[in-house]
Amino acid sequence: MNQWSVAVSSHLGNTVSLTIYSPPDARIGRYSLTMKQVGSTRLGDFVLLFNPWCPGDSVYMENEEELKEYVLSQDGLIFRGTEKHITHCAWNFGQVIGLESRV
C-alpha cells in the first residue's frame, strides 16, 4: 500500500480499534488522527517510528517470531550511556495505548 489509510479492526460497545496503514516511505514523526464526517473529530496522536510489516520498508521483517521478539514485546532492555561506558536497564515499552493499532 503506497498511501495512508485506516480501517476498523474491531468494534465492541463504544470502543473501536483501528488499524493504521502507512506508506513505506512515510517520514518518522508524530501524526494526528482525525475522523471526518460532519465536521471533524480529533481522535489522538501517534508516533510513526518504522513499519516492519510493510515489504517496501527498509526494516521489513518477514518472520512472525522475530516480530514478536523485537517489535511486539512489552518489556525488554534499553541501553544508554556514552561510547566508552554503556549500561543497560529493564524497560517497559508500554505499547498498549488507547488507539490500539500497528503503525
Backbone as XML, in Angstrom:
<?xml version="1.0"?>
<chain id="A" units="angstrom">
  <residue number="1" name="MET">
    <atom name="N" x="0.849" y="-1.174" z="0.000"/>
    <atom name="CA" x="0.000" y="0.000" z="0.000"/>
    <atom name="C" x="0.895" y="1.238" z="0.000"/>
  </residue>
  <residue number="2" name="ASN">
    <atom name="N" x="0.657" y="2.154" z="-0.908"/>
    <atom name="CA" x="1.503" y="3.334" z="-1.042"/>
    <atom name="C" x="0.821" y="4.619" z="-0.595"/>
  </residue>
  <residue number="3" name="GLN">
    <atom name="N" x="-0.236" y="4.493" z="0.200"/>
    <atom name="CA" x="-0.894" y="5.698" z="0.713"/>
    <atom name="C" x="-1.398" y="5.423" z="2.124"/>
  </residue>
  <residue number="4" name="TRP">
    <atom name="N" x="-1.707" y="6.500" z="2.848"/>
    <atom name="CA" x="-2.251" y="6.376" z="4.189"/>
    <atom name="C" x="-3.693" y="5.878" z="4.114"/>
  </residue>
  <residue number="5" name="SER">
    <atom name="N" x="-4.066" y="4.995" z="5.044"/>
    <atom name="CA" x="-5.458" y="4.593" z="5.186"/>
    <atom name="C" x="-5.682" y="4.060" z="6.594"/>
  </residue>
  <residue number="6" name="VAL">
    <atom name="N" x="-6.937" y="4.004" z="6.989"/>
    <atom name="CA" x="-7.321" y="3.500" z="8.305"/>
    <atom name="C" x="-8.502" y="2.576" z="8.121"/>
  </residue>
  <residue number="7" name="ALA">
    <atom name="N" x="-8.520" y="1.474" z="8.868"/>
    <atom name="CA" x="-9.633" y="0.531" z="8.807"/>
    <atom name="C" x="-10.052" y="0.168" z="10.224"/>
  </residue>
  <residue number="8" name="VAL">
    <atom name="N" x="-11.320" y="-0.070" z="10.422"/>
    <atom name="CA" x="-11.819" y="-0.537" z="11.712"/>
    <atom name="C" x="-11.442" y="-2.010" z="11.845"/>
  </residue>
  <residue number="9" name="SER">
    <atom name="N" x="-10.703" y="-2.352" z="12.898"/>
    <atom name="CA" x="-10.305" y="-3.745" z="13.094"/>
    <atom name="C" x="-11.228" y="-4.467" z="14.060"/>
  </residue>
  <residue number="10" name="SER">
    <atom name="N" x="-11.859" y="-3.730" z="14.980"/>
    <atom name="CA" x="-12.882" y="-4.325" z="15.844"/>
    <atom name="C" x="-13.751" y="-3.214" z="16.421"/>
  </residue>
  <residue number="11" name="HIS">
    <atom name="N" x="-14.960" y="-3.623" z="16.806"/>
    <atom name="CA" x="-15.913" y="-2.680" z="17.371"/>
    <atom name="C" x="-16.670" y="-3.408" z="18.466"/>
  </residue>
  <residue number="12" name="LEU">
    <atom name="N" x="-16.495" y="-2.992" z="19.716"/>
    <atom name="CA" x="-17.137" y="-3.634" z="20.847"/>
    <atom name="C" x="-17.721" y="-2.559" z="21.751"/>
  </residue>
  <residue number="13" name="GLY">
    <atom name="N" x="-19.039" y="-2.494" z="21.820"/>
    <atom name="CA" x="-19.696" y="-1.448" z="22.608"/>
    <atom name="C" x="-19.368" y="-0.087" z="22.044"/>
  </residue>
  <residue number="14" name="ASN">
    <atom name="N" x="-18.847" y="0.781" z="22.888"/>
    <atom name="CA" x="-18.480" y="2.113" z="22.404"/>
    <atom name="C" x="-16.972" y="2.245" z="22.166"/>
  </residue>
  <residue number="15" name="THR">
    <atom name="N" x="-16.291" y="1.099" z="22.017"/>
    <atom name="CA" x="-14.851" y="1.095" z="21.738"/>
    <atom name="C" x="-14.602" y="0.594" z="20.318"/>
  </residue>
  <residue number="16" name="VAL">
    <atom name="N" x="-13.828" y="1.353" z="19.585"/>
    <atom name="CA" x="-13.472" y="0.988" z="18.226"/>
    <atom name="C" x="-11.949" y="0.904" z="18.151"/>
  </residue>
  <residue number="17" name="SER">
    <atom name="N" x="-11.441" y="-0.208" z="17.638"/>
    <atom name="CA" x="-9.997" y="-0.358" z="17.405"/>
    <atom name="C" x="-9.723" y="-0.154" z="15.928"/>
  </residue>
  <residue number="18" name="LEU">
    <atom name="N" x="-8.679" y="0.602" z="15.652"/>
    <atom name="CA" x="-8.335" y="0.941" z="14.275"/>
    <atom name="C" x="-6.987" y="0.356" z="13.897"/>
  </residue>
  <residue number="19" name="THR">
    <atom name="N" x="-6.840" y="0.029" z="12.632"/>
    <atom name="CA" x="-5.547" y="-0.340" z="12.067"/>
    <atom name="C" x="-5.147" y="0.781" z="11.117"/>
  </residue>
  <residue number="20" name="ILE">
    <atom name="N" x="-3.967" y="1.312" z="11.318"/>
    <atom name="CA" x="-3.469" y="2.419" z="10.502"/>
    <atom name="C" x="-2.429" y="1.871" z="9.538"/>
  </residue>
  <residue number="21" name="TYR">
    <atom name="N" x="-2.619" y="2.159" z="8.264"/>
    <atom name="CA" x="-1.681" y="1.732" z="7.229"/>
    <atom name="C" x="-0.915" y="2.961" z="6.750"/>
  </residue>
  <residue number="22" name="SER">
    <atom name="N" x="0.410" y="2.857" z="6.742"/>
    <atom name="CA" x="1.245" y="3.973" z="6.295"/>
    <atom name="C" x="2.039" y="3.537" z="5.066"/>
  </residue>
  <residue number="23" name="PRO">
    <atom name="N" x="2.364" y="4.492" z="4.186"/>
    <atom name="CA" x="3.189" y="4.136" z="3.023"/>
    <atom name="C" x="4.616" y="3.809" z="3.482"/>
  </residue>
  <residue number="24" name="PRO">
    <atom name="N" x="5.326" y="2.975" z="2.740"/>
    <atom name="CA" x="6.672" y="2.575" z="3.159"/>
    <atom name="C" x="7.662" y="3.730" z="3.265"/>
  </residue>
  <residue number="25" name="ASP">
    <atom name="N" x="7.402" y="4.816" z="2.571"/>
    <atom name="CA" x="8.334" y="5.947" z="2.626"/>
    <atom name="C" x="7.841" y="7.072" z="3.539"/>
  </residue>
  <residue number="26" name="ALA">
    <atom name="N" x="6.857" y="6.769" z="4.402"/>
    <atom name="CA" x="6.360" y="7.794" z="5.335"/>
    <atom name="C" x="7.474" y="8.210" z="6.280"/>
  </residue>
  <residue number="27" name="ARG">
    <atom name="N" x="7.512" y="9.487" z="6.592"/>
    <atom name="CA" x="8.549" y="10.011" z="7.478"/>
    <atom name="C" x="8.293" y="9.619" z="8.921"/>
  </residue>
  <residue number="28" name="ILE">
    <atom name="N" x="9.362" y="9.361" z="9.639"/>
    <atom name="CA" x="9.283" y="9.121" z="11.074"/>
    <atom name="C" x="8.827" y="10.421" z="11.719"/>
  </residue>
  <residue number="29" name="GLY">
    <atom name="N" x="7.862" y="10.336" z="12.640"/>
    <atom name="CA" x="7.415" y="11.541" z="13.315"/>
    <atom name="C" x="6.079" y="11.365" z="14.005"/>
  </residue>
  <residue number="30" name="ARG">
    <atom name="N" x="5.571" y="12.468" z="14.566"/>
    <atom name="CA" x="4.291" y="12.493" z="15.271"/>
    <atom name="C" x="3.200" y="12.887" z="14.284"/>
  </residue>
  <residue number="31" name="TYR">
    <atom name="N" x="2.104" y="12.133" z="14.313"/>
    <atom name="CA" x="0.968" y="12.371" z="13.431"/>
    <atom name="C" x="-0.307" y="12.491" z="14.255"/>
  </residue>
  <residue number="32" name="SER">
    <atom name="N" x="-1.286" y="13.197" z="13.728"/>
    <atom name="CA" x="-2.604" y="13.299" z="14.347"/>
    <atom name="C" x="-3.589" y="12.506" z="13.520"/>
  </residue>
  <residue number="33" name="LEU">
    <atom name="N" x="-4.513" y="11.837" z="14.208"/>
    <atom name="CA" x="-5.560" y="11.081" z="13.544"/>
    <atom name="C" x="-6.880" y="11.807" z="13.756"/>
  </residue>
  <residue number="34" name="THR">
    <atom name="N" x="-7.542" y="12.161" z="12.657"/>
    <atom name="CA" x="-8.794" y="12.906" z="12.707"/>
    <atom name="C" x="-9.856" y="12.167" z="11.921"/>
  </residue>
  <residue number="35" name="MET">
    <atom name="N" x="-11.056" y="12.065" z="12.495"/>
    <atom name="CA" x="-12.184" y="11.448" z="11.805"/>
    <atom name="C" x="-13.034" y="12.553" z="11.199"/>
  </residue>
  <residue number="36" name="LYS">
    <atom name="N" x="-13.291" y="12.441" z="9.899"/>
    <atom name="CA" x="-14.091" y="13.456" z="9.220"/>
    <atom name="C" x="-15.428" y="12.864" z="8.807"/>
  </residue>
  <residue number="37" name="GLN">
    <atom name="N" x="-16.477" y="13.372" z="9.379"/>
    <atom name="CA" x="-17.845" y="13.033" z="8.979"/>
    <atom name="C" x="-18.531" y="14.362" z="8.744"/>
  </residue>
  <residue number="38" name="VAL">
    <atom name="N" x="-19.393" y="14.745" z="9.633"/>
    <atom name="CA" x="-19.950" y="16.091" z="9.606"/>
    <atom name="C" x="-19.029" y="16.907" z="10.505"/>
  </residue>
  <residue number="39" name="GLY">
    <atom name="N" x="-18.173" y="17.707" z="9.915"/>
    <atom name="CA" x="-17.117" y="18.368" z="10.670"/>
    <atom name="C" x="-15.953" y="17.409" z="10.832"/>
  </residue>
  <residue number="40" name="SER">
    <atom name="N" x="-15.159" y="17.577" z="11.882"/>
    <atom name="CA" x="-14.057" y="16.658" z="12.120"/>
    <atom name="C" x="-13.840" y="16.496" z="13.617"/>
  </residue>
  <residue number="41" name="THR">
    <atom name="N" x="-13.401" y="15.309" z="14.003"/>
    <atom name="CA" x="-13.132" y="14.990" z="15.395"/>
    <atom name="C" x="-11.712" y="14.463" z="15.499"/>
  </residue>
  <residue number="42" name="ARG">
    <atom name="N" x="-10.926" y="15.092" z="16.326"/>
    <atom name="CA" x="-9.543" y="14.655" z="16.527"/>
    <atom name="C" x="-9.555" y="13.453" z="17.459"/>
  </residue>
  <residue number="43" name="LEU">
    <atom name="N" x="-9.026" y="12.311" z="17.004"/>
    <atom name="CA" x="-9.019" y="11.082" z="17.783"/>
    <atom name="C" x="-7.771" y="10.943" z="18.646"/>
  </residue>
  <residue number="44" name="GLY">
    <atom name="N" x="-6.688" y="11.555" z="18.232"/>
    <atom name="CA" x="-5.466" y="11.463" z="19.016"/>
    <atom name="C" x="-4.229" y="11.532" z="18.151"/>
  </residue>
  <residue number="45" name="ASP">
    <atom name="N" x="-3.095" y="11.376" z="18.780"/>
    <atom name="CA" x="-1.800" y="11.419" z="18.113"/>
    <atom name="C" x="-1.150" y="10.041" z="18.178"/>
  </residue>
  <residue number="46" name="PHE">
    <atom name="N" x="-0.256" y="9.774" z="17.247"/>
    <atom name="CA" x="0.581" y="8.587" z="17.300"/>
    <atom name="C" x="1.936" y="8.943" z="16.723"/>
  </residue>
  <residue number="47" name="VAL">
    <atom name="N" x="2.923" y="8.149" z="17.073"/>
    <atom name="CA" x="4.284" y="8.363" z="16.581"/>
    <atom name="C" x="4.640" y="7.198" z="15.666"/>
  </residue>
  <residue number="48" name="LEU">
    <atom name="N" x="5.002" y="7.515" z="14.439"/>
    <atom name="CA" x="5.435" y="6.512" z="13.469"/>
    <atom name="C" x="6.953" y="6.406" z="13.543"/>
  </residue>
  <residue number="49" name="LEU">
    <atom name="N" x="7.436" y="5.225" z="13.919"/>
    <atom name="CA" x="8.882" y="5.018" z="14.005"/>
    <atom name="C" x="9.399" y="4.236" z="12.810"/>
  </residue>
  <residue number="50" name="PHE">
    <atom name="N" x="8.676" y="3.182" z="12.445"/>
    <atom name="CA" x="9.048" y="2.331" z="11.329"/>
    <atom name="C" x="7.878" y="1.405" z="11.067"/>
  </residue>
  <residue number="51" name="ASN">
    <atom name="N" x="7.933" y="0.653" z="9.975"/>
    <atom name="CA" x="6.849" y="-0.270" z="9.667"/>
    <atom name="C" x="7.421" y="-1.622" z="9.240"/>
  </residue>
  <residue number="52" name="PRO">
    <atom name="N" x="7.723" y="-2.478" z="10.217"/>
    <atom name="CA" x="8.326" y="-3.771" z="9.885"/>
    <atom name="C" x="7.359" y="-4.754" z="9.231"/>
  </residue>
  <residue number="53" name="TRP">
    <atom name="N" x="6.065" y="-4.402" z="9.124"/>
    <atom name="CA" x="5.082" y="-5.259" z="8.456"/>
    <atom name="C" x="4.995" y="-4.967" z="6.961"/>
  </residue>
  <residue number="54" name="CYS">
    <atom name="N" x="5.605" y="-3.903" z="6.499"/>
    <atom name="CA" x="5.488" y="-3.473" z="5.099"/>
    <atom name="C" x="6.722" y="-3.900" z="4.300"/>
  </residue>
  <residue number="55" name="PRO">
    <atom name="N" x="6.538" y="-4.751" z="3.275"/>
    <atom name="CA" x="7.682" y="-5.206" z="2.481"/>
    <atom name="C" x="8.480" y="-4.073" z="1.843"/>
  </residue>
  <residue number="56" name="GLY">
    <atom name="N" x="7.880" y="-2.930" z="1.607"/>
    <atom name="CA" x="8.595" y="-1.827" z="0.990"/>
    <atom name="C" x="9.444" y="-1.017" z="1.956"/>
  </residue>
  <residue number="57" name="ASP">
    <atom name="N" x="9.298" y="-1.248" z="3.257"/>
    <atom name="CA" x="10.052" y="-0.511" z="4.262"/>
    <atom name="C" x="11.414" y="-1.171" z="4.449"/>
  </residue>
  <residue number="58" name="SER">
    <atom name="N" x="12.430" y="-0.370" z="4.679"/>
    <atom name="CA" x="13.787" y="-0.911" z="4.797"/>
    <atom name="C" x="13.968" y="-1.778" z="6.040"/>
  </residue>
  <residue number="59" name="VAL">
    <atom name="N" x="13.058" y="-1.721" z="7.004"/>
    <atom name="CA" x="13.166" y="-2.533" z="8.218"/>
    <atom name="C" x="12.178" y="-3.704" z="8.228"/>
  </residue>
  <residue number="60" name="TYR">
    <atom name="N" x="11.651" y="-4.063" z="7.065"/>
    <atom name="CA" x="10.668" y="-5.150" z="6.942"/>
    <atom name="C" x="11.176" y="-6.440" z="7.588"/>
  </residue>
  <residue number="61" name="MET">
    <atom name="N" x="10.284" y="-7.105" z="8.342"/>
    <atom name="CA" x="10.615" y="-8.387" z="8.973"/>
    <atom name="C" x="9.558" y="-9.402" z="8.557"/>
  </residue>
  <residue number="62" name="GLU">
    <atom name="N" x="9.942" y="-10.381" z="7.796"/>
    <atom name="CA" x="9.004" y="-11.383" z="7.301"/>
    <atom name="C" x="8.651" y="-12.423" z="8.360"/>
  </residue>
  <residue number="63" name="ASN">
    <atom name="N" x="9.585" y="-12.721" z="9.245"/>
    <atom name="CA" x="9.427" y="-13.772" z="10.229"/>
    <atom name="C" x="8.573" y="-13.292" z="11.414"/>
  </residue>
  <residue number="64" name="GLU">
    <atom name="N" x="7.399" y="-13.922" z="11.638"/>
    <atom name="CA" x="6.484" y="-13.522" z="12.715"/>
    <atom name="C" x="7.119" y="-13.682" z="14.093"/>
  </residue>
  <residue number="65" name="GLU">
    <atom name="N" x="7.938" y="-14.714" z="14.280"/>
    <atom name="CA" x="8.602" y="-14.914" z="15.574"/>
    <atom name="C" x="9.555" y="-13.761" z="15.881"/>
  </residue>
  <residue number="66" name="GLU">
    <atom name="N" x="10.268" y="-13.286" z="14.856"/>
    <atom name="CA" x="11.157" y="-12.139" z="15.054"/>
    <atom name="C" x="10.358" y="-10.884" z="15.363"/>
  </residue>
  <residue number="67" name="LEU">
    <atom name="N" x="9.218" y="-10.702" z="14.710"/>
    <atom name="CA" x="8.360" y="-9.552" z="15.017"/>
    <atom name="C" x="7.918" y="-9.586" z="16.467"/>
  </residue>
  <residue number="68" name="LYS">
    <atom name="N" x="7.515" y="-10.756" z="16.948"/>
    <atom name="CA" x="7.083" y="-10.884" z="18.341"/>
    <atom name="C" x="8.216" y="-10.526" z="19.300"/>
  </residue>
  <residue number="69" name="GLU">
    <atom name="N" x="9.418" y="-11.003" z="18.990"/>
    <atom name="CA" x="10.546" y="-10.776" z="19.890"/>
    <atom name="C" x="11.058" y="-9.339" z="19.853"/>
  </residue>
  <residue number="70" name="TYR">
    <atom name="N" x="11.213" y="-8.785" z="18.662"/>
    <atom name="CA" x="11.873" y="-7.484" z="18.528"/>
    <atom name="C" x="10.931" y="-6.294" z="18.485"/>
  </residue>
  <residue number="71" name="VAL">
    <atom name="N" x="9.691" y="-6.492" z="18.058"/>
    <atom name="CA" x="8.799" y="-5.352" z="17.856"/>
    <atom name="C" x="7.619" y="-5.334" z="18.821"/>
  </residue>
  <residue number="72" name="LEU">
    <atom name="N" x="7.018" y="-6.470" z="19.084"/>
    <atom name="CA" x="5.777" y="-6.510" z="19.856"/>
    <atom name="C" x="5.972" y="-6.744" z="21.349"/>
  </residue>
  <residue number="73" name="SER">
    <atom name="N" x="7.185" y="-6.890" z="21.813"/>
    <atom name="CA" x="7.445" y="-7.121" z="23.237"/>
    <atom name="C" x="7.010" y="-5.919" z="24.068"/>
  </residue>
  <residue number="74" name="GLN">
    <atom name="N" x="6.414" y="-6.207" z="25.214"/>
    <atom name="CA" x="6.003" y="-5.148" z="26.129"/>
    <atom name="C" x="7.142" y="-4.695" z="27.031"/>
  </residue>
  <residue number="75" name="ASP">
    <atom name="N" x="8.151" y="-5.542" z="27.194"/>
    <atom name="CA" x="9.281" y="-5.167" z="28.029"/>
    <atom name="C" x="10.568" y="-5.723" z="27.422"/>
  </residue>
  <residue number="76" name="GLY">
    <atom name="N" x="11.667" y="-5.186" z="27.874"/>
    <atom name="CA" x="12.961" y="-5.599" z="27.350"/>
    <atom name="C" x="14.060" y="-4.783" z="27.983"/>
  </residue>
  <residue number="77" name="LEU">
    <atom name="N" x="15.146" y="-4.632" z="27.282"/>
    <atom name="CA" x="16.281" y="-3.856" z="27.779"/>
    <atom name="C" x="16.482" y="-2.623" z="26.909"/>
  </residue>
  <residue number="78" name="ILE">
    <atom name="N" x="16.898" y="-1.537" z="27.533"/>
    <atom name="CA" x="17.373" y="-0.385" z="26.776"/>
    <atom name="C" x="18.834" y="-0.165" z="27.173"/>
  </residue>
  <residue number="79" name="PHE">
    <atom name="N" x="19.592" y="0.398" z="26.268"/>
    <atom name="CA" x="20.996" y="0.660" z="26.502"/>
    <atom name="C" x="21.209" y="2.162" z="26.463"/>
  </residue>
  <residue number="80" name="ARG">
    <atom name="N" x="22.007" y="2.659" z="27.381"/>
    <atom name="CA" x="22.275" y="4.094" z="27.433"/>
    <atom name="C" x="23.670" y="4.338" z="27.978"/>
  </residue>
  <residue number="81" name="GLY">
    <atom name="N" x="24.124" y="5.548" z="27.788"/>
    <atom name="CA" x="25.438" y="5.904" z="28.279"/>
    <atom name="C" x="26.247" y="6.615" z="27.215"/>
  </residue>
  <residue number="82" name="THR">
    <atom name="N" x="27.534" y="6.509" z="27.337"/>
    <atom name="CA" x="28.444" y="7.131" z="26.380"/>
    <atom name="C" x="29.135" y="6.044" z="25.580"/>
  </residue>
  <residue number="83" name="GLU">
    <atom name="N" x="29.887" y="6.445" z="24.603"/>
    <atom name="CA" x="30.590" y="5.489" z="23.742"/>
    <atom name="C" x="31.468" y="4.527" z="24.536"/>
  </residue>
  <residue number="84" name="LYS">
    <atom name="N" x="32.091" y="5.012" z="25.614"/>
    <atom name="CA" x="33.012" y="4.184" z="26.383"/>
    <atom name="C" x="32.394" y="3.598" z="27.635"/>
  </residue>
  <residue number="85" name="HIS">
    <atom name="N" x="31.184" y="3.988" z="27.968"/>
    <atom name="CA" x="30.540" y="3.462" z="29.173"/>
    <atom name="C" x="29.047" y="3.258" z="28.896"/>
  </residue>
  <residue number="86" name="ILE">
    <atom name="N" x="28.695" y="2.056" z="28.461"/>
    <atom name="CA" x="27.306" y="1.730" z="28.121"/>
    <atom name="C" x="26.735" y="0.837" z="29.214"/>
  </residue>
  <residue number="87" name="THR">
    <atom name="N" x="25.549" y="1.185" z="29.677"/>
    <atom name="CA" x="24.846" y="0.356" z="30.649"/>
    <atom name="C" x="23.480" y="-0.020" z="30.088"/>
  </residue>
  <residue number="88" name="HIS">
    <atom name="N" x="22.868" y="-0.995" z="30.712"/>
    <atom name="CA" x="21.531" y="-1.395" z="30.286"/>
    <atom name="C" x="20.608" y="-1.447" z="31.499"/>
  </residue>
  <residue number="89" name="CYS">
    <atom name="N" x="19.326" y="-1.343" z="31.240"/>
    <atom name="CA" x="18.350" y="-1.497" z="32.314"/>
    <atom name="C" x="17.056" y="-2.059" z="31.729"/>
  </residue>
  <residue number="90" name="ALA">
    <atom name="N" x="16.280" y="-2.714" z="32.589"/>
    <atom name="CA" x="14.991" y="-3.256" z="32.173"/>
    <atom name="C" x="14.052" y="-2.094" z="31.854"/>
  </residue>
  <residue number="91" name="TRP">
    <atom name="N" x="13.168" y="-2.289" z="30.881"/>
    <atom name="CA" x="12.288" y="-1.206" z="30.440"/>
    <atom name="C" x="10.936" y="-1.764" z="30.031"/>
  </residue>
  <residue number="92" name="ASN">
    <atom name="N" x="9.873" y="-1.079" z="30.434"/>
    <atom name="CA" x="8.519" y="-1.406" z="29.980"/>
    <atom name="C" x="8.224" y="-0.461" z="28.825"/>
  </residue>
  <residue number="93" name="PHE">
    <atom name="N" x="8.041" y="-1.011" z="27.620"/>
    <atom name="CA" x="7.834" y="-0.184" z="26.441"/>
    <atom name="C" x="6.443" y="0.434" z="26.398"/>
  </residue>
  <residue number="94" name="GLY">
    <atom name="N" x="5.498" y="-0.103" z="27.177"/>
    <atom name="CA" x="4.163" y="0.486" z="27.277"/>
    <atom name="C" x="3.490" y="0.672" z="25.935"/>
  </residue>
  <residue number="95" name="GLN">
    <atom name="N" x="3.466" y="-0.367" z="25.108"/>
    <atom name="CA" x="2.928" y="-0.238" z="23.757"/>
    <atom name="C" x="1.411" y="-0.320" z="23.693"/>
  </residue>
  <residue number="96" name="VAL">
    <atom name="N" x="0.756" y="-0.705" z="24.783"/>
    <atom name="CA" x="-0.700" y="-0.774" z="24.767"/>
    <atom name="C" x="-1.210" y="0.635" z="25.034"/>
  </residue>
  <residue number="97" name="ILE">
    <atom name="N" x="-1.849" y="1.221" z="24.017"/>
    <atom name="CA" x="-2.326" y="2.593" z="24.105"/>
    <atom name="C" x="-3.799" y="2.645" z="23.742"/>
  </residue>
  <residue number="98" name="GLY">
    <atom name="N" x="-4.416" y="3.807" z="23.918"/>
    <atom name="CA" x="-5.830" y="3.981" z="23.605"/>
    <atom name="C" x="-6.153" y="3.667" z="22.151"/>
  </residue>
  <residue number="99" name="LEU">
    <atom name="N" x="-5.315" y="4.086" z="21.239"/>
    <atom name="CA" x="-5.513" y="3.749" z="19.821"/>
    <atom name="C" x="-4.763" y="2.466" z="19.580"/>
  </residue>
  <residue number="100" name="GLU">
    <atom name="N" x="-5.427" y="1.342" z="19.710"/>
    <atom name="CA" x="-4.766" y="0.060" z="19.575"/>
    <atom name="C" x="-4.547" y="-0.249" z="18.110"/>
  </residue>
  <residue number="101" name="SER">
    <atom name="N" x="-3.377" y="0.090" z="17.635"/>
    <atom name="CA" x="-3.099" y="-0.120" z="16.219"/>
    <atom name="C" x="-1.638" y="-0.436" z="16.015"/>
  </residue>
  <residue number="102" name="ARG">
    <atom name="N" x="-1.365" y="-1.093" z="14.906"/>
    <atom name="CA" x="0.003" y="-1.311" z="14.494"/>
    <atom name="C" x="0.298" y="-0.240" z="13.451"/>
  </residue>
  <residue number="103" name="VAL">
    <atom name="N" x="1.356" y="0.538" z="13.778"/>
    <atom name="CA" x="1.744" y="1.606" z="12.891"/>
    <atom name="C" x="2.801" y="1.132" z="11.951"/>
  </residue>
</chain>
